[in-house]
Amino acid sequence: MTVDQFAPLMFLGLILVMLIGFPVAFSLAGLGLFCGIFAIHMAWFPANFLGNLPANVFGILSNELLLAIPFFTLMGTLLERCGLAEDMLDSMGQLFGPMRGGLGYSVILVGFILGAITGTVAGQVIAMAVISLPVMIRYGYNMRYTTGVLAASGTITQLVPPSLVLVVIADQLGQSVGDMYKGAWGPSILQVVFFAIYTFLLGRIFPHHVPGIPLEARTLHGWALWRKCLRGIVPSAILIFAVLGSMGGLPGIKTAIATPTEAGAMGAMGAFVLALLHGRLNLPIIKDAIAGTMRITAMVVFILIGSRVFSLVFQGVDGGIWIEHMLTGLPGGQVGFLIVVNIFIFFLAFFLDFFEIAFIILPMLGPVAAKLGIDPIWFGVLICVNMQTSFMHPPFGFALFYLRSIADTLYKDGAIKEKVLSKDIYLGAIPWVILQLILVMVVIFVPATVTTFLDKPIVVDLDSIQIDVPKKDDYDSESDQDDKIRRLNESLNSDDKK
């Protein structure tokens, strides 16, 4: 066996160990160390090459950008538990409910807003299902549409800034988090528009699938209704705009006031204030939020360490060169590369979490994309759009698992009278997955959906620059300068005498 043959085998081994089901972090570390020992035995690199591993691990733990992860996670967990979802869904449901498909519009809109606030798919899907599933079933909404819109609106949180996924992608691609957030606004808004158009068309073609609720079912009217809507949206919007604006994540803001870590800390502090304003800040919620933050942070760090062990050995056996040769030779140039990569990630996301894809796959693909001249922000946002579908894949999508679990709980508790079948959950997800894939294709073929919101670089035409150098005659001679100085001194002395 040669070193050229070993790199593809390592990559195949990577896919296999991730499909086993054992925690990915430890699987990657074990595979990397085993392959490293074998490579040393085959004299493909010296034993002291693995001496770089401690420095690599220390580099991970000292990366200040990754400190933003626990802060944003804490912010999202606190806001998720402070009653915002309940207030927004109740008020929006009453505002849009009487129109055909109104409950669907309210779920999509609240999903977009909560996506910018909570940052967790699990909490968002569960919170919205608990509140909206009984109401939508009670008023005769089609079961497959109901389960699909609840799961899809929960996955919006992966793309809407300040998404935790975008922080990780920016770190792996070596890009500004603020720029990554700016680039994500276009696809985020487009996704909401696609979801709303689908709901509108369904209401026109199959009006009985998304009926309006009767006016007498509304408990709030007039200013009382608008006040409740604003109470849920305005404080949250102020917090999110403050966080994004401080790190340059809003279109039109060219410089960051704060680093992502500082912005995350500000957001976490703001979440405490909002929870206090909603009367939900107590010790159990704080303990639960901190415990959840610790679990996610520990998981991320161990995945990072495991992926770094594997990638160090993989690069040592020229795996990066093998991937580059394989992907740069694809027909179609940039578009061909992006299509193949997105198909690969789409199927890989059946089995892997977005953290695992970002930490393992992106470091391999980023250099190839750069060599092909692909804008790294465009590439990162595109991968993020694709990874959204990982939560919606039947039958492995985590959003579907969360929905399945909460639907069973609601049925047992008597909150819903009709049992939600797994068939309805899986079939209901398919149209929304198709909409997300359409968005992937739009971003591939229309990069302006991402780049329009980015700051335009200052382009200087070097050929148009003129430098005028004065001629020698334009300068005073040395004697002329001396004469001017002498006359100036004489004038000053004369003034002093006067």
N, C-alpha and C positions, 0 to 999 in steps of 0.2 A: 504494500500500500504506500502511496505517495501522499505528501501533504496536500496536493491539489485534490485528491480524492477524499481526504478526511473532512474538509470543510463542509461539503454537501451532506456527509454522514452526520456531522455534528448538528446541522440544521434539521435534518430528519429526526435525530434524537430529541431535539428541542420540542418538535411538534408532538412526538410520542409521549414524552414525560409530562407534558402539559395536559394530555388527554387522559392520563391515568386517574387523576382526581386527587392526588396527594397535593398538599399545599405547594403552590408554584414556587415560592421563594426558596424552600428547601430542596425541591426537585432541581431547580436551576443550579443552585450552589453545588449539589451533589454531582450533577452531570458535568458541570464545569471543572470541578476538581478531578473527577475520574478522567476526563479527556485531557486535562493538563498533565496528569501523571503519565498517561499513555504517550502524549506528545514529547515529554522529556525523555521517556524510554526510547522513542524513535529518533531522538536527537534533532527534532524539528525546531526546538528552541531550548536554551540552557535552563537549568533548574532555578537560577537566580532571577529568571524572568517573572516567576510567580512572586518574587519579593516586592513587585510593584503593587500587589494586592492590598496590603495594609494602607499604603498611601492612597489608593483608589477609594477604599472604604472611608478613610478619614476625609477625603474630598467630598464624599456624599454627606457625611454628618456635619461638615462645616459649611455647607451650601446655604447661605442665608435666604435665598429665594424660597427654598422648601419650607422655611419657617412660616410661610404664608398658609400652608396647608392646615395646620392645627387652628390657626386663627379663623380662616374662612369656614372650617368645619364647625367650630364652636359657634360662630355667628349664625350659621344655617340651622344648627340643632336647637339653639335657643329660640330663634324666631319661629321655627316649626312648632314649638310647644307653647307659644305665648298666645295662641288663639287667633292668629292672623288668618289662617286658612278658613276657620269657621266663619269669621266675620265677613271675609271677602266672598266666599261661596254663597252665603245666605243673602247678602245684599245684592250681589250680581245676579243670582238666580231670580230674585224678585224683580230686578230691573229689566232683564232680558227675557224672563220666563214666558210672558204672554205671547211673544212672537214665535213663529214656527222655527223649531231648532234652537230656541232661546237658551234652554238649559245647556245645550252643547256649546253655544258661543260663550256662555259664562264659564264653563269648565276650561275651555281653551284659553280665554283671557286670563283667568285666575292662575292657570298653569304657567302662563308666560310670566306673570308678575311674581308668583311664588318661586319660579325658576331662578329669578334674579335674587331672591332672598334666601331660600333654604339651601339650595345646592345639593340636595340628596334626593335621589329618585325614590328610594324606599319610603321615606317619610312623606313625600309629596303624594305618591300614589295612594298610600294608606289613608292619609288625611282626607284627600278628596273623595276616595271611595266611601269612607265612613259617612261623609256628609251627603254626597250627591247620589250614590247608588240607590238608596231607598227612595229618594225623591223622584229620580228618573224612572224607576220601575213603577212607582205609584201612579205616575201620570202617563203611562203607556208607551214610553220610549222603547224602541227596538233593542233587545238585549245585546245583540252583537255590536250595534253602534255604541251603546252605553259602555260596554266593557272596553271597546276599542278606543273611544275618546278619553276615557279615564286613564288608560295605560299610556296612550300617546302623549297626552298633556303632561304626564309625569316625567316623561323623558326629555321634555324641552329644557329642563334644568341643566342638562349636560352641555348645552350650547349657549344659553343666554348668559352674558357677563353679569356678575363676576364668577363664571363657572370655574370649579376646581380643576376640571379636565384641561381647560385652556392654560391654567398655571403650569400644570405638569408638561403639557406639550411645548409651551414656550421654553421651559427649562431644558427639555431634551433637544430642542432645535436651536438653542442658544439665541433666542429672540426676546424682544421686550414684551412683557406681559401686557402692558398698556396697548401696544400695537396689535397684539393678538385679540384683545378685547374689541378694539375698534373694527378689526376685520370680521369679527363674528356677528356684528349687529345686522348686517345685510341678510345673511342666511337665517338668522333668528327671526327677523320680521317676515321674511319670505315663508318660513315654515308656518307661522301663525296664519298668514294669508292663505296658504294651501289648505290648512285644516279648516278654515272658515269657509272657503269656496266649496270644499267637499260637503260640509254640513249644509250649505245653501242649496247645492244641487240635489242633495238627498231629500231636502225638504220640498223641492219642486217635483221631483220624480216620484218619490214615495212619501207623501206628506204624513201618512199615518205612522211612519217610523220615528218622526221627530215632532210630535204635536206640541202646540202651545198649551200652557197651563191656564186654567180659567182665572179671570181677574179677581174673583172672590177668594182665591187661594192666597192672595198677597196680604200680608199683615202690616206692611209699611207702605206709606204713600207720600208723595210730595217731598217736602224738604227733609222729613225724617228719614226717608229712604236714601236721598242723596247724601245726607250727613253721615249715615252709616257707611256708605260706599267710600266717601272721602276719608273717613276715620281709619279705614283699613288700608287705603292706598297711599295717601299723602305722606304720613310719617315714614312708611317703608320706602317710598320713592326718594324722599329726601336723604335717607341713610344710604341707599344704593348709589344715588348720583354723587353724594359726597365721597364715597369710597372709590368709585370709578374715576371721578374727576381728579382726585388727589394723586392717582397713579397714571393719569393721561389716558384713561380707557374710554373716554367719550369723544365722538367726532368733533373737531373744531378746537380741541385742547391739544396744543403741540408739545407742552412740557409737563413732566410729572413734578408735583409738589412733594410727593412721598414715594417710597419704594413699595412694592407689593406687600412686603411683610408689615411695614408701618400702616399701610391702608387696611390690611387684614386686622391688625390690632385695633384700629379705630372702628372698624365694622363690628368686631366682637364687643367692644365697649358700648357702641350704639345699640347692639342687640339686647344688652342688659337693660339699657334705658327703655327701649320699646317694650320689653317684657314687663318691666315695672309699670309702665303706663297702662298696659292691658290688665294689670292686676294678677299676672300669672307668675311673677318671680318669687319662687320659694325654694327651700333647700332641696326637696326631691328633684325638682326640674334642673337645678344647677348641678346636682350630683349626676343625674342621668346624662346631661349634656357633656359634662367633663369626661365621664366614663366612655361615652361614644366617641368623643374626640381622641381620647387615648388609644382606643382600639384601631380607629382608622389610621392614625399617625404611625402606630407600631407596624400595622400591615404594610403601609407604604414604604417604610424604612427597610423592612426585611425583604420586600420584593426588590427594592433598589439594590440592596447588597447582593442578593442572589443573582440578579441580572448582571451586575458588574463582574461577578466571578465568571459567569459564562462568557460575557462579551470580551473580557481580557484574554481568555484562552482562544476564543473564536478569532479575534484579531491576530493573535500570535500565530495561528495556522493559516493566515491570509484569507480568512473568511470574508472580510470586507471587500477585498479585491474580487473574490469569486462572485459576490452579490452584485458588485458594480458592473462586472463584465456581463453578467446574465441580464440585468435590467436595462443597461444602456444599449444593448443590442436589440431591444424590442422594436417592432415596426410601429410607425406612427409618432415617433419622437415623444414630446411631452405628453400629448394626449394619450398615446398608447401606453406609456408608463403609468399615468394616473389611473387609467381604466383597469389595467392588470393589478395594480397595487390595491385599488379599492375593492375589486372582486376578492382578492386574497384576504384582506382585512374583514370583509363582510362575512366570509365563511369562518374565519378564525374567531370572530366575535360570537359564534354559536357557543363556544366553549370557554372563552377567556373574558376576564373583566377588563374594563378600559384601562385601569392602572397597569395591568400586565402587558397589554398591547403597547401602551405608551412607553414603558420602560424597557421592553424587550425588542419590539419590532422597529419603533421609530429611530433608535440610534443606528440601525442598519440601513434604513431607507433615506434618512436625512441627507447624508453625503451624496447619494446618487441623485436625489432631486436637485441638490445644489449644482452638481456637475452638469445637469441638463438645463440649467438656467431657470428653474422653477422658483418663483417667489416663495420664500419660506413661510411667510404669514399665510398666503393663499394655500400652501400645502398643509400647514397645520390646522387651519380652520376646516379644510376639506376632510381631513382625517377625523376631526371631531364630529362633523356632520355624519360621517359614515358610522362612527362608533356609537352614535345614538341608537342605531338599529339593533345593537347588541342586546338592548333591554326589551326589544319587541319581537325577537325571533321566536316563532313557534317551533318546537315546544320548550326551548331552553331560556327564553327571555326572562330576566329576573323580575321585570315589571309585571309580567303575567303571573309569576309565582306569588308576588305580593298580592295581586288582585285576587287570585284563587284563594289565598289564605284568608283575606279579610271578608270575601264574599261568604265563605263557609261560616265564619264567626258571626256575621250579621244574620245569616239564616237560622243558626242555632239559637241566637238571642231573640229571634222574632222580629228583628228590625225590618226584614224583607220577607214576604210571604212566598216568594217563588225561588226555588233553588237555582243557582247559576251553574250551568253545565260547563265543563272544561271545553267542550266542543265550541260553545259560544265564545269563550274567551279567546281560543286560538284562531277561530275563523274571523272573529271580530277584529283581530290585530292585523290581518293581512292587508286591508286597504290602506291602513296608516303606515305600514312598512313600505308599501308601494309609493306613497306620497313622500316618505323620507328618501327613498331611492331616487325619485324624480328630482328632489332637491340636490342630491349628490351629483346627478348629471348636469343640472343647471350650473352648479358651482364649478364643475370641470370645464364646461364649454363657455361659460360667461364669468371669467375671473373677476370682472368688474363688480360682481355682487360682493366681493370681499375687498378689493383694492380701492373702490370708490371712497370708502370711509377712512382710508389711511392718509396720513400727511404726505403731500406730494413733495418729492425731493427737489431741491434747487438745482436745476440743470444749467451749467455754464458752458457756452460754446467757446472752447479755447481758441478757435480760429478767428473769432470776432474780437478778441482782446487786443487793444492797442496800447503800447507803452511808449510814451513820448519822452525821449532823453534829450535834455537841453544841449545845445551846441556849446562848444568851448568858449565862443565869443560872447555867449549870454552871461557868462560869469564875470564878475569884476576881477581885474588883476590884483595881485597881492599888494602892489603899491597903492592902487585905488582904495582897497580896503583899509590900509594903514592911514591914508589921507582922510577917509571918512571918520575913523576913530579919533584922529587928532583934532578934527574940527568939532566933533561932539564934545570932547573934553574941554576944549577952549570955551565952548558955549556954556557948559556947566560951571566952569570957573568964573565966567563973567557974571552969571546969574547969582552965584554965591557972593560976589563982591557987592552987587547992587543990594 
